[in-house]
Amino acid sequence: MDIYQGPLEGIKGLLIYEIADMEFCSDVKNIVAIIKMEEVEQLKKYNSLHQILYHQSVFITIDLRKIYGLKPNKLTKNIRIILHEMFGKRFCFLADNVIEILTTDSMFIDTSLDLIPYSDKNFIKNILKYHNRRIYLPDFEKITKELHKITGVLQPVL
């Protein structure tokens, strides 16, 4: 049974991560893996898209910094590659740091989680207010559709 209605309906938990001093989140049911940079076999450019090779599979890397107009960052040991799956497509993105995981139990018990209406950015689905923090929920459906329109590719091939 889902405990939320509306934008959080169906969410099983939230992975909260940081990109350029902003907090973002993803539904844990869409996270396939959280990968350390040193575990990636290869990072290369193909048709102006960055791709990674991980366990003999190639994945498109979506640059959330570029999408949201955030400053570039140097690669550090804290950087994680978050492998995401939605709509039958797998892609990944870089996060400066993984902060925490909120389960539906903790979200249900903790009444400090609120939704803030937000419609200014094209690729933000919602903003969550949690303990005086603003956590942005990317609209990966729009991001992947836009990426597919621009490149014709979302699911890369080996």
PASE-632400 format. One line per 4 residues: number of its first residue (from 1); for each residue x, y, z of N, C-alpha, C, O, CB. Coordinates in Angstrom, 3 decimals, padded with zeros to 6 digits, always signed. Glycine has a CB too. Layout:
N
NUM> X Y Z X Y Z X Y Z X Y Z X Y Z; ...
% end
This chain:
158
1> +000.828 -001.176 +000.000 +000.000 +000.000 +000.000 +000.878 +001.248 +000.000 +001.806 +001.347 +000.803 -000.945 -000.007 +001.204; +000.606 +002.176 -000.866 +001.354 +003.427 -000.907 +000.848 +004.360 +000.182 -000.352 +004.445 +000.444 +001.237 +004.094 -002.294; +001.784 +005.056 +000.807 +001.401 +005.951 +001.891 +001.206 +007.373 +001.411 +000.709 +008.216 +002.158 +002.438 +005.921 +002.983; +001.588 +007.654 +000.177 +001.482 +009.012 -000.344 +000.560 +009.040 -001.547 +000.435 +008.057 -002.278 +002.864 +009.563 -000.717
5> -000.074 +010.161 -001.737 -000.864 +010.416 -002.923 -000.157 +011.505 -003.720 +000.711 +012.194 -003.184 -002.329 +010.827 -002.559; -000.508 +011.668 -004.970 +000.081 +012.732 -005.787 +001.500 +012.405 -006.214 +001.795 +011.252 -006.527 +000.068 +014.042 -005.030; +002.402 +013.409 -006.234 +003.740 +013.241 -006.782 +004.596 +012.182 -006.089 +005.503 +011.625 -006.707 +004.444 +014.532 -006.727; +004.321 +011.897 -004.815 +005.106 +010.893 -004.104 +004.448 +009.523 -004.110 +004.978 +008.577 -003.528 +005.336 +011.333 -002.685
9> +003.308 +009.411 -004.756 +002.611 +008.128 -004.804 +003.491 +007.085 -005.489 +004.056 +007.338 -006.553 +001.256 +008.266 -005.542; +003.598 +005.941 -004.884 +004.378 +004.847 -005.451 +005.856 +004.880 -005.093 +006.580 +003.933 -005.400 +004.239 +004.859 -006.923; +006.318 +005.939 -004.457 +007.736 +006.022 -004.079 +007.991 +005.073 -002.919 +007.251 +005.064 -001.935 +008.139 +007.484 -003.695; +009.046 +004.276 -003.044 +009.377 +003.278 -002.026 +010.390 +003.799 -001.019 +010.536 +003.240 +000.068 +009.912 +002.022 -002.683
13> +011.072 +004.843 -001.368 +012.095 +005.439 -000.516 +012.871 +006.430 -001.365 +012.721 +006.449 -002.586 +013.044 +004.352 +000.106; +013.697 +007.251 -000.736 +014.436 +008.267 -001.473 +015.928 +008.154 -001.220 +016.370 +008.086 -000.072 +013.947 +009.655 -001.098; +016.699 +008.134 -002.293 +018.143 +008.265 -002.209 +018.429 +009.750 -002.366 +018.076 +010.346 -003.384 +018.893 +007.390 -003.304; +019.062 +010.350 -001.370 +019.368 +011.776 -001.411 +020.849 +011.934 -001.700 +021.696 +011.337 -001.035 +018.976 +012.486 -000.076
17> +021.149 +012.752 -002.711 +022.532 +012.957 -003.142 +022.754 +014.436 -003.410 +021.808 +015.211 -003.552 +022.858 +012.113 -004.407; +024.021 +014.808 -003.475 +024.389 +016.213 -003.638 +025.061 +016.435 -004.987 +025.905 +015.648 -005.417 +025.317 +016.665 -002.498; +024.671 +017.515 -005.636 +025.328 +017.967 -006.863 +025.489 +019.472 -006.720 +024.504 +020.201 -006.604 +024.500 +017.581 -008.171; +026.729 +019.933 -006.728 +027.039 +021.371 -006.650 +026.327 +022.064 -005.484 +025.679 +023.095 -005.668 +026.655 +022.057 -007.959
21> +026.450 +021.501 -004.312 +025.881 +022.082 -003.088 +024.357 +022.139 -003.078 +023.774 +022.839 -002.250 +026.419 +023.465 -002.895; +023.710 +021.423 -003.974 +022.246 +021.294 -003.964 +021.922 +019.826 -003.722 +022.644 +018.937 -004.172 +021.601 +021.810 -005.317; +020.834 +019.585 -003.012 +020.421 +018.207 -002.749 +019.329 +017.792 -003.727 +018.383 +018.534 -003.991 +019.928 +018.053 -001.294; +019.492 +016.586 -004.253 +018.538 +015.988 -005.175 +018.148 +014.625 -004.621 +018.801 +014.114 -003.711 +019.133 +015.867 -006.620
25> +017.094 +014.038 -005.160 +016.701 +012.704 -004.712 +016.132 +011.902 -005.868 +015.681 +012.444 -006.877 +015.678 +012.794 -003.573; +016.168 +010.601 -005.684 +015.590 +009.652 -006.638 +014.887 +008.564 -005.852 +015.272 +008.246 -004.727 +016.680 +009.046 -007.583; +013.854 +007.997 -006.453 +013.154 +006.876 -005.835 +014.091 +005.672 -005.816 +014.679 +005.326 -006.841 +011.828 +006.545 -006.598; +014.232 +005.034 -004.658 +015.162 +003.905 -004.536 +014.790 +002.742 -005.453 +015.657 +001.955 -005.832 +015.205 +003.421 -003.095
29> +013.516 +002.626 -005.813 +013.139 +001.510 -006.693 +013.733 +001.657 -008.095 +013.788 +000.685 -008.848 +011.615 +001.409 -006.788; +014.181 +002.875 -008.452 +014.785 +003.102 -009.767 +016.308 +003.028 -009.752 +016.938 +003.121 -010.806 +014.360 +004.442 -010.295; +016.902 +002.864 -008.591 +018.362 +002.818 -008.478 +018.825 +001.377 -008.679 +018.434 +000.476 -007.937 +018.841 +003.369 -007.090; +019.656 +001.177 -009.684 +020.194 -000.148 -009.974 +021.502 -000.353 -009.211 +021.752 -001.432 -008.675 +020.415 -000.329 -011.496
33> +022.332 +000.689 -009.167 +023.630 +000.581 -008.483 +024.142 +001.973 -008.156 +023.806 +002.951 -008.823 +024.666 -000.189 -009.356; +024.959 +002.039 -007.117 +025.716 +003.240 -006.783 +027.180 +002.823 -006.897 +027.656 +001.960 -006.159 +025.353 +003.813 -005.324; +027.877 +003.452 -007.834 +029.198 +002.971 -008.241 +030.270 +003.993 -007.871 +030.105 +005.189 -008.109 +029.229 +002.685 -009.759; +031.361 +003.517 -007.292 +032.517 +004.376 -007.044 +033.243 +004.596 -008.367 +033.245 +003.720 -009.232 +033.475 +003.748 -005.974
37> +033.855 +005.759 -008.521 +034.546 +006.080 -009.774 +035.593 +005.021 -010.146 +035.729 +004.680 -011.321 +035.216 +007.450 -009.662; +036.324 +004.505 -009.170 +037.382 +003.545 -009.481 +036.839 +002.199 -009.971 +037.590 +001.387 -010.511 +038.248 +003.327 -008.259; +035.541 +001.962 -009.786 +034.937 +000.720 -010.272 +034.567 +000.787 -011.750 +034.288 -000.238 -012.373 +033.705 +000.394 -009.457; +034.566 +001.985 -012.303 +034.196 +002.162 -013.708 +035.380 +001.760 -014.570 +036.503 +002.221 -014.362 +033.764 +003.635 -014.004
41> +035.117 +000.906 -015.529 +036.179 +000.400 -016.384 +036.628 +001.436 -017.408 +037.800 +001.478 -017.781 +035.721 -000.857 -017.089; +035.701 +002.267 -017.859 +036.053 +003.212 -018.910 +034.997 +004.318 -018.977 +033.799 +004.063 -018.856 +036.182 +002.490 -020.279; +035.465 +005.535 -019.170 +034.569 +006.664 -019.408 +034.985 +007.240 -020.748 +036.134 +007.650 -020.909 +034.637 +007.751 -018.244; +034.083 +007.279 -021.705 +034.451 +007.771 -023.034 +033.328 +008.603 -023.613 +032.199 +008.589 -023.123 +034.790 +006.607 -023.976
45> +033.661 +009.321 -024.659 +032.677 +010.136 -025.357 +032.286 +009.439 -026.652 +033.137 +008.929 -027.381 +033.228 +011.561 -025.638; +030.998 +009.424 -026.925 +030.473 +008.823 -028.145 +029.344 +009.720 -028.626 +028.361 +009.925 -027.914 +029.978 +007.341 -027.908; +029.485 +010.257 -029.838 +028.465 +011.172 -030.374 +028.128 +012.286 -029.387 +026.956 +012.601 -029.182 +027.194 +010.397 -030.729; +029.128 +012.869 -028.791 +029.022 +013.957 -027.811 +028.350 +013.545 -026.501 +028.063 +014.400 -025.663 +028.259 +015.101 -028.415
49> +028.097 +012.261 -026.313 +027.542 +011.763 -025.052 +028.634 +011.027 -024.289 +029.421 +010.284 -024.875 +026.316 +010.830 -025.304; +028.674 +011.237 -022.984 +029.598 +010.463 -022.173 +028.957 +009.127 -021.852 +027.765 +009.042 -021.557 +029.983 +011.221 -020.876; +029.771 +008.088 -021.916 +029.291 +006.760 -021.592 +030.278 +006.112 -020.635 +031.469 +006.423 -020.642 +029.102 +005.901 -022.871; +029.761 +005.203 -019.811 +030.639 +004.437 -018.951 +030.504 +002.962 -019.287 +029.456 +002.502 -019.740 +030.322 +004.695 -017.466
53> +031.575 +002.239 -019.057 +031.572 +000.793 -019.199 +031.632 +000.224 -017.789 +032.583 +000.477 -017.049 +032.773 +000.281 -020.094; +030.626 -000.535 -017.427 +030.529 -001.099 -016.079 +029.990 -002.519 -016.197 +028.892 -002.728 -016.712 +029.611 -000.223 -015.153; +030.748 -003.477 -015.729 +030.375 -004.891 -015.807 +029.949 -005.289 -017.222 +028.891 -005.886 -017.424 +029.246 -005.192 -014.821; +030.777 -004.952 -018.173 +030.585 -005.319 -019.580 +029.361 -004.673 -020.233 +028.956 -005.098 -021.315 +030.467 -006.807 -019.692
57> +028.772 -003.673 -019.614 +027.658 -002.946 -020.212 +028.020 -001.473 -020.332 +028.770 -000.935 -019.518 +026.368 -003.125 -019.378; +027.476 -000.829 -021.361 +027.737 +000.596 -021.601 +026.471 +001.369 -021.250 +025.363 +000.975 -021.613 +028.170 +000.865 -023.096; +026.659 +002.481 -020.533 +025.525 +003.293 -020.125 +025.768 +004.753 -020.473 +026.878 +005.262 -020.314 +025.261 +003.138 -018.623; +024.720 +005.424 -020.952 +024.752 +006.863 -021.215 +024.832 +007.585 -019.875 +024.146 +007.222 -018.920 +023.493 +007.327 -022.036
61> +025.671 +008.605 -019.817 +025.761 +009.436 -018.622 +025.040 +010.752 -018.891 +025.403 +011.488 -019.808 +027.248 +009.685 -018.217; +024.030 +011.041 -018.099 +023.287 +012.293 -018.215 +023.979 +013.318 -017.327 +024.211 +013.061 -016.145 +021.774 +012.112 -017.812; +024.305 +014.463 -017.882 +025.005 +015.515 -017.149 +023.987 +016.432 -016.471 +023.534 +017.414 -017.060 +025.930 +016.328 -018.098; +023.636 +016.102 -015.231 +022.649 +016.901 -014.509 +023.173 +018.302 -014.216 +022.386 +019.242 -014.112 +022.259 +016.209 -013.208
65> +024.483 +018.456 -014.082 +025.057 +019.794 -013.867 +024.719 +020.705 -015.042 +024.314 +021.853 -014.858 +026.596 +019.710 -013.678; +024.889 +020.180 -016.239 +024.617 +020.967 -017.441 +023.121 +021.254 -017.569 +022.730 +022.372 -017.904 +025.131 +020.232 -018.695; +022.296 +020.264 -017.307 +020.847 +020.430 -017.407 +020.352 +021.521 -016.463 +019.494 +022.323 -016.831 +020.137 +019.109 -017.100; +020.893 +021.549 -015.247 +020.432 +022.516 -014.245 +021.300 +023.773 -014.167 +021.077 +024.620 -013.302 +020.390 +021.857 -012.891
69> +022.278 +023.905 -015.051 +023.122 +025.094 -015.073 +023.997 +025.238 -013.836 +024.218 +026.348 -013.353 +022.269 +026.311 -015.219; +024.494 +024.122 -013.328 +025.332 +024.134 -012.129 +026.808 +024.137 -012.512 +027.178 +023.681 -013.594 +025.015 +022.923 -011.232; +027.635 +024.647 -011.628 +029.066 +024.752 -011.909 +029.711 +023.373 -012.012 +029.309 +022.443 -011.312 +029.762 +025.577 -010.823; +030.714 +023.240 -012.887 +031.426 +021.966 -013.014 +032.212 +021.668 -011.734 +032.495 +022.560 -010.934 +032.379 +021.993 -014.238
73> +032.546 +020.421 -011.571 +033.273 +020.004 -010.382 +034.389 +019.046 -010.779 +034.265 +018.302 -011.752 +032.324 +019.344 -009.358; +035.473 +019.071 -010.020 +036.551 +018.106 -010.235 +036.107 +016.752 -009.703 +035.333 +016.667 -008.750 +037.872 +018.569 -009.545; +036.607 +015.699 -010.331 +036.289 +014.355 -009.861 +037.049 +014.092 -008.568 +038.260 +014.299 -008.498 +036.639 +013.287 -010.938; +036.333 +013.634 -007.548 +036.933 +013.320 -006.253 +036.572 +011.890 -005.873 +035.791 +011.233 -006.562 +036.460 +014.320 -005.157
77> +037.143 +011.415 -004.775 +036.856 +010.046 -004.327 +035.416 +009.905 -003.822 +034.901 +008.789 -003.741 +037.837 +009.636 -003.221; +034.766 +011.011 -003.484 +033.382 +010.951 -003.010 +032.361 +010.859 -004.139 +031.208 +010.501 -003.901 +033.082 +012.159 -002.170; +032.773 +011.179 -005.366 +031.851 +011.143 -006.506 +031.320 +009.718 -006.673 +032.060 +008.738 -006.590 +032.558 +011.630 -007.819; +030.025 +009.644 -006.907 +029.392 +008.355 -007.170 +028.653 +008.437 -008.495 +028.093 +009.472 -008.855 +028.423 +007.954 -006.018
81> +028.667 +007.342 -009.196 +027.883 +007.201 -010.414 +026.618 +006.461 -010.010 +026.676 +005.342 -009.501 +028.681 +006.439 -011.559; +025.491 +007.088 -010.240 +024.221 +006.471 -009.863 +023.591 +005.903 -011.121 +023.221 +006.634 -012.039 +023.264 +007.497 -009.162; +023.476 +004.585 -011.143 +022.885 +003.874 -012.279 +021.385 +003.765 -012.020 +020.947 +003.207 -011.014 +023.541 +002.447 -012.480; +020.627 +004.302 -012.936 +019.190 +004.519 -012.778 +018.455 +003.743 -013.862 +018.950 +003.621 -014.983 +018.838 +006.037 -012.845
85> +017.294 +003.226 -013.541 +016.456 +002.580 -014.557 +015.033 +003.084 -014.425 +014.425 +003.023 -013.357 +016.501 +001.035 -014.425; +014.519 +003.582 -015.540 +013.127 +004.040 -015.609 +012.615 +003.787 -017.015 +013.355 +003.911 -017.991 +012.998 +005.556 -015.230; +011.357 +003.435 -017.107 +010.703 +003.258 -018.410 +011.451 +002.244 -019.281 +011.465 +002.362 -020.506 +010.607 +004.606 -019.144; +012.069 +001.254 -018.643 +012.804 +000.236 -019.372 +014.144 +000.697 -019.912 +014.774 -000.028 -020.683 +011.981 -000.253 -020.488
89> +014.596 +001.874 -019.531 +015.876 +002.417 -020.002 +016.821 +002.591 -018.814 +016.408 +002.966 -017.716 +015.668 +003.778 -020.742; +018.083 +002.312 -019.061 +019.109 +002.524 -018.032 +020.008 +003.669 -018.452 +020.392 +003.787 -019.616 +019.944 +001.235 -017.795; +020.336 +004.509 -017.485 +021.252 +005.622 -017.691 +021.919 +005.908 -016.353 +021.522 +005.353 -015.328 +020.509 +006.894 -018.252; +022.913 +006.756 -016.357 +023.570 +007.085 -015.104 +023.880 +008.571 -015.053 +023.817 +009.271 -016.063 +024.851 +006.260 -014.928
93> +024.213 +009.034 -013.869 +024.618 +010.420 -013.674 +025.583 +010.469 -012.497 +025.623 +009.558 -011.670 +023.381 +011.349 -013.431; +026.353 +011.539 -012.438 +027.337 +011.701 -011.373 +026.735 +012.520 -010.237 +026.051 +013.518 -010.464 +028.624 +012.375 -011.909; +027.001 +012.082 -009.019 +026.621 +012.830 -007.819 +027.899 +013.104 -007.042 +028.765 +012.237 -006.931 +025.567 +012.042 -006.941; +028.012 +014.310 -006.505 +029.199 +014.659 -005.728 +029.311 +013.820 -004.472 +030.412 +013.517 -004.013 +029.178 +016.130 -005.363
97> +028.169 +013.444 -003.916 +028.160 +012.737 -002.651 +026.779 +012.123 -002.453 +025.769 +012.744 -002.784 +028.529 +013.685 -001.473; +026.731 +010.911 -001.919 +025.457 +010.324 -001.508 +025.283 +010.666 -000.037 +026.163 +010.395 +000.779 +025.412 +008.756 -001.756; +024.144 +011.263 +000.298 +023.941 +011.783 +001.649 +023.207 +010.794 +002.548 +023.679 +010.464 +003.637 +023.172 +013.083 +001.591; +022.037 +010.319 +002.081 +021.263 +009.405 +002.920 +020.182 +008.718 +002.104 +019.885 +009.093 +000.969 +020.637 +010.154 +004.104
101> +019.605 +007.697 +002.724 +018.457 +007.007 +002.144 +017.313 +007.127 +003.141 +017.457 +006.778 +004.312 +018.785 +005.497 +001.816; +016.175 +007.622 +002.664 +014.967 +007.675 +003.478 +014.048 +006.556 +003.015 +013.737 +006.460 +001.827 +014.261 +009.071 +003.374; +013.619 +005.723 +003.925 +012.675 +004.667 +003.576 +011.263 +005.198 +003.739 +011.052 +006.226 +004.384 +012.895 +003.405 +004.451; +010.303 +004.508 +003.161 +008.918 +004.962 +003.302 +008.496 +004.948 +004.761 +007.701 +005.791 +005.176 +007.972 +004.084 +002.472
105> +009.007 +004.016 +005.543 +008.677 +003.989 +006.973 +009.143 +005.261 +007.665 +008.392 +005.870 +008.427 +009.309 +002.765 +007.648; +010.392 +005.665 +007.397 +010.900 +006.876 +008.055 +010.207 +008.120 +007.512 +010.006 +009.081 +008.255 +012.424 +006.996 +007.864; +009.834 +008.122 +006.224 +009.136 +009.270 +005.646 +007.728 +009.381 +006.227 +007.224 +010.481 +006.453 +009.075 +009.151 +004.108; +007.101 +008.229 +006.465 +005.744 +008.218 +006.998 +005.735 +008.681 +008.452 +004.870 +009.458 +008.858 +005.133 +006.814 +006.882
109> +006.698 +008.202 +009.228 +006.786 +008.549 +010.647 +007.197 +010.010 +010.816 +006.684 +010.706 +011.692 +007.788 +007.625 +011.371; +008.115 +010.468 +009.982 +008.648 +011.822 +010.104 +007.723 +012.799 +009.397 +007.632 +012.799 +008.170 +010.079 +011.909 +009.522; +007.049 +013.618 +010.160 +006.068 +014.545 +009.589 +006.711 +015.813 +009.028 +006.004 +016.717 +008.581 +005.045 +014.921 +010.641; +008.034 +015.888 +009.047 +008.694 +017.100 +008.551 +008.925 +017.065 +007.038 +009.583 +017.961 +006.508 +010.022 +017.292 +009.264
113> +008.408 +016.068 +006.332 +008.541 +015.978 +004.883 +007.328 +016.634 +004.229 +006.196 +016.183 +004.406 +008.684 +014.497 +004.427; +007.573 +017.701 +003.473 +006.500 +018.420 +002.788 +006.861 +018.620 +001.326 +008.039 +018.659 +000.971 +006.228 +019.778 +003.466; +005.848 +018.747 +000.481 +006.043 +019.084 -000.922 +005.891 +020.585 -001.111 +004.976 +021.202 -000.566 +005.047 +018.318 -001.817; +006.788 +021.156 -001.881 +006.699 +022.574 -002.222 +006.304 +022.645 -003.693 +007.011 +022.093 -004.536 +008.062 +023.339 -001.942
117> +005.207 +023.299 -004.023 +004.825 +023.428 -005.433 +005.952 +024.114 -006.214 +006.529 +025.100 -005.757 +003.494 +024.230 -005.574; +006.248 +023.580 -007.389 +007.374 +024.108 -008.144 +007.144 +023.885 -009.628 +006.888 +022.760 -010.058 +008.693 +023.454 -007.694; +007.232 +024.938 -010.404 +007.043 +024.775 -011.843 +007.965 +025.677 -012.647 +007.737 +025.872 -013.841 +005.603 +025.057 -012.213; +008.998 +026.231 -012.030 +009.891 +027.156 -012.730 +010.920 +026.458 -013.619 +011.280 +026.980 -014.674 +010.604 +028.016 -011.730
121> +011.384 +025.313 -013.211 +012.415 +024.603 -013.987 +011.769 +023.485 -014.791 +010.893 +022.774 -014.298 +013.523 +024.030 -013.054; +012.211 +023.341 -016.025 +011.640 +022.315 -016.899 +011.891 +020.898 -016.427 +011.055 +020.019 -016.640 +012.183 +022.469 -018.272; +013.021 +020.660 -015.794 +013.400 +019.286 -015.494 +013.379 +018.967 -014.002 +014.044 +018.031 -013.556 +014.766 +019.011 -016.044; +012.617 +019.744 -013.228 +012.398 +019.457 -011.810 +010.933 +019.061 -011.651 +010.031 +019.805 -012.037 +012.765 +020.697 -010.896
125> +010.713 +017.889 -011.083 +009.338 +017.411 -010.884 +008.716 +018.056 -009.648 +007.584 +018.536 -009.694 +009.312 +015.874 -010.750; +009.457 +018.062 -008.554 +008.989 +018.646 -007.303 +010.174 +019.028 -006.432 +011.313 +018.633 -006.680 +008.065 +017.670 -006.556; +009.869 +019.807 -005.409 +010.843 +020.080 -004.359 +010.257 +019.539 -003.067 +009.096 +019.786 -002.743 +011.177 +021.619 -004.247; +011.069 +018.804 -002.342 +010.660 +018.299 -001.042 +011.310 +019.160 +000.026 +012.488 +019.502 -000.070 +011.041 +016.800 -000.867
129> +010.553 +019.497 +001.019 +011.115 +020.210 +002.169 +011.236 +019.175 +003.283 +010.253 +018.547 +003.675 +010.214 +021.459 +002.609; +012.445 +019.012 +003.779 +012.712 +017.992 +004.789 +013.706 +018.553 +005.798 +014.861 +018.808 +005.455 +013.257 +016.682 +004.139; +013.274 +018.744 +007.019 +014.128 +019.314 +008.084 +014.818 +020.589 +007.620 +016.040 +020.699 +007.720 +015.184 +018.289 +008.535; +014.064 +021.540 +007.121 +014.592 +022.836 +006.653 +015.567 +022.712 +005.486 +016.358 +023.626 +005.251 +015.279 +023.546 +007.792
133> +015.527 +021.609 +004.757 +016.346 +021.417 +003.563 +015.412 +021.377 +002.362 +014.271 +020.925 +002.459 +017.209 +020.105 +003.657; +015.912 +021.855 +001.233 +015.183 +021.727 -000.033 +015.865 +020.629 -000.836 +017.067 +020.680 -001.099 +015.151 +023.092 -000.836; +015.072 +019.639 -001.218 +015.594 +018.490 -001.957 +014.825 +018.418 -003.269 +013.600 +018.296 -003.277 +015.459 +017.145 -001.131; +015.552 +018.494 -004.368 +014.951 +018.561 -005.702 +014.765 +017.157 -006.268 +015.669 +016.323 -006.214 +015.823 +019.412 -006.652
137> +013.594 +016.919 -006.805 +013.270 +015.642 -007.444 +013.319 +015.850 -008.959 +012.410 +016.445 -009.537 +011.855 +015.109 -006.985; +014.393 +015.353 -009.604 +014.507 +015.534 -011.058 +013.354 +014.848 -011.796 +012.847 +013.815 -011.360 +015.853 +014.981 -011.562; +012.959 +015.439 -012.906 +011.929 +014.848 -013.750 +012.633 +014.020 -014.829 +012.835 +014.474 -015.955 +011.000 +015.953 -014.386; +012.999 +012.797 -014.451 +013.760 +011.954 -015.371 +012.954 +011.563 -016.600 +013.537 +011.257 -017.640 +014.234 +010.709 -014.660
141> +011.639 +011.566 -016.508 +010.834 +011.271 -017.692 +011.076 +012.340 -018.757 +011.312 +012.012 -019.920 +009.325 +011.192 -017.329; +011.019 +013.618 -018.368 +011.284 +014.704 -019.322 +012.737 +014.694 -019.782 +013.020 +014.910 -020.961 +010.945 +016.063 -018.695; +013.655 +014.444 -018.854 +015.085 +014.444 -019.200 +015.378 +013.370 -020.238 +016.056 +013.637 -021.230 +015.954 +014.218 -017.941; +014.869 +012.151 -020.019 +015.162 +011.071 -020.960 +014.477 +011.289 -022.306 +015.035 +010.943 -023.348 +014.733 +009.734 -020.372
145> +013.269 +011.861 -022.293 +012.598 +012.160 -023.566 +013.380 +013.208 -024.346 +013.559 +013.081 -025.557 +011.152 +012.649 -023.322; +013.844 +014.238 -023.656 +014.626 +015.291 -024.309 +015.939 +014.741 -024.847 +016.352 +015.076 -025.957 +014.899 +016.442 -023.334; +016.589 +013.901 -024.061 +017.842 +013.286 -024.501 +017.612 +012.435 -025.746 +018.414 +012.453 -026.680 +018.450 +012.430 -023.373; +016.514 +011.694 -025.749 +016.198 +010.869 -026.912 +015.912 +011.735 -028.135 +016.321 +011.383 -029.242 +014.999 +009.963 -026.615
149> +015.215 +012.864 -027.960 +014.932 +013.771 -029.091 +016.224 +014.342 -029.663 +016.389 +014.416 -030.881 +013.999 +014.923 -028.648; +017.132 +014.742 -028.788 +018.375 +015.379 -029.229 +019.315 +014.376 -029.895 +019.922 +014.675 -030.923 +019.077 +016.041 -028.045; +019.432 +013.190 -029.306 +020.458 +012.238 -029.745 +019.912 +011.069 -030.535 +020.635 +010.452 -031.317 +021.196 +011.718 -028.566; +018.636 +010.758 -030.335 +018.083 +009.548 -030.935 +018.498 +008.310 -030.164 +018.154 +007.191 -030.546 +018.520 +009.427 -032.386
153> +019.247 +008.507 -029.067 +019.788 +007.385 -028.299 +019.435 +007.601 -026.837 +019.548 +008.717 -026.329 +021.339 +007.249 -028.491; +019.022 +006.578 -026.182 +019.018 +006.595 -024.728 +019.675 +005.315 -024.248 +020.611 +005.357 -023.449 +017.572 +006.738 -024.157; +019.195 +004.185 -024.726 +019.801 +002.928 -024.337 +020.989 +002.674 -025.254 +020.793 +002.351 -026.425 +018.773 +001.757 -024.402; +022.226 +002.812 -024.752 +023.387 +002.644 -025.607 +023.609 +001.189 -025.990 +023.097 +000.271 -025.349 +024.613 +003.188 -024.923
157> +024.370 +001.006 -027.030 +024.707 -000.345 -027.502 +026.202 -000.564 -027.339 +026.983 +000.387 -027.357 +024.278 -000.551 -028.993; +026.589 -001.804 -027.181 +028.021 -002.146 -027.062 +028.696 -002.117 -028.410 +029.896 -002.378 -028.506 +028.202 -003.528 -026.424
% end
